[in-house]
Amino acid sequence: MCKKQLSGLSLSLVLMLSCMTVPQHGSKPNSPVLPGAAQQAAYLPLFQGKKVALVVNPTSCVGARHLVDVLLDQGISVQKVFSPEHGFRGDSVAEKLIDDAIDPITGLPIISL
């Protein structure tokens, strides 16, 4: 698999994780359902030693923290963030043109979609 395909695979995996909800492994039938992004044991090993780009919005959270912040704290090499409407951290008005920027908290480049 070429380098470009691996990058796409990592990005696709993060997108899938941030959107899906599945019961915790070994949970009982009526256990709470967690978003895939909250199940770090399933995906963190796949990101170790890799450069990662994310397509996320303000709702891409693990608990009360943004997924990007969680991944950075886990030592994942997040390189770039692609963000749709409302901005990366939800600080932009709907339907307003948002320019590319640098996140003041992480210093990551934010590419506006």
C-alpha positions in Angstrom: 0.0 0.0 0.0 1.5 3.4 -0.9 2.0 6.3 1.5 -0.9 8.3 0.1 -3.3 5.3 0.5 -2.2 4.9 4.1 -2.8 8.5 4.9 -6.3 8.2 3.4 -6.9 5.1 5.5 -6.0 6.9 8.7 -8.2 9.8 7.8 -11.1 7.5 6.9 -10.7 5.6 10.1 -10.9 8.8 12.2 -14.0 9.9 10.3 -15.6 6.6 10.9 -14.6 6.6 14.6 -16.0 10.1 15.2 -19.4 9.2 13.6 -20.2 5.7 14.8 -21.6 4.6 18.1 -21.2 1.1 19.3 -21.6 -0.6 22.7 -18.4 -1.1 24.7 -16.7 -4.4 24.2 -18.2 -7.0 26.6 -21.0 -4.7 27.7 -24.4 -5.9 28.7 -27.4 -5.4 26.3 -28.8 -2.2 28.0 -25.3 -0.6 28.6 -24.8 3.0 27.5 -23.7 3.4 23.9 -20.4 5.3 23.4 -19.3 7.1 20.3 -16.5 5.4 18.4 -14.1 8.2 19.2 -14.4 7.5 22.9 -13.2 3.9 22.4 -9.5 4.8 22.2 -8.2 1.3 22.9 -9.6 0.3 19.5 -7.8 2.9 17.4 -4.9 4.5 19.2 -2.5 1.7 18.4 -3.2 2.2 14.7 -2.1 5.9 14.9 1.1 5.4 16.8 4.1 6.6 14.8 1.9 8.0 12.0 1.0 11.5 10.9 -2.7 12.1 11.1 -5.1 14.6 9.5 -8.6 15.0 10.8 -11.9 16.1 9.3 -13.8 17.3 12.4 -16.3 19.8 13.7 -17.2 21.2 17.1 -19.2 18.0 18.0 -16.2 15.7 17.5 -15.7 15.1 21.2 -14.6 12.5 23.6 -16.6 13.4 26.7 -16.3 17.2 27.1 -13.0 17.4 25.2 -12.4 17.8 21.4 -11.1 14.7 19.7 -8.0 16.7 18.4 -7.0 17.7 21.9 -7.5 14.1 23.2 -5.4 12.7 20.4 -2.6 15.2 20.9 -2.6 14.4 24.7 -2.2 10.7 23.7 0.9 11.5 21.7 -0.7 11.1 18.3 1.0 13.3 15.6 -2.0 15.3 14.4 -0.6 17.4 11.5 -3.6 19.2 10.1 -7.3 19.7 10.7 -10.0 20.1 8.0 -13.1 21.8 9.3 -16.6 22.3 7.8 -19.2 24.9 8.7 -19.1 26.7 12.1 -15.3 26.4 12.4 -13.2 23.9 14.1 -14.1 24.9 17.7 -17.6 26.2 16.8 -16.8 29.8 17.0 -18.0 30.8 13.5 -21.5 31.9 12.4 -23.4 29.6 10.0 -23.1 30.4 6.3 -20.1 32.8 7.0 -17.1 32.2 4.8 -14.3 30.9 7.0 -10.7 31.3 6.0 -7.9 28.8 6.7 -6.3 29.6 10.0 -4.1 28.4 12.8 -5.8 27.0 15.9 -4.6 29.2 18.8 -4.8 26.4 21.3 -2.8 23.7 19.4 -1.0 25.7 16.7 -2.3 23.3 14.1 -3.2 24.5 10.6 -7.0 24.5 10.1 -8.2 24.1 6.5 -11.7 25.4 6.0 -14.0 23.3 4.0 
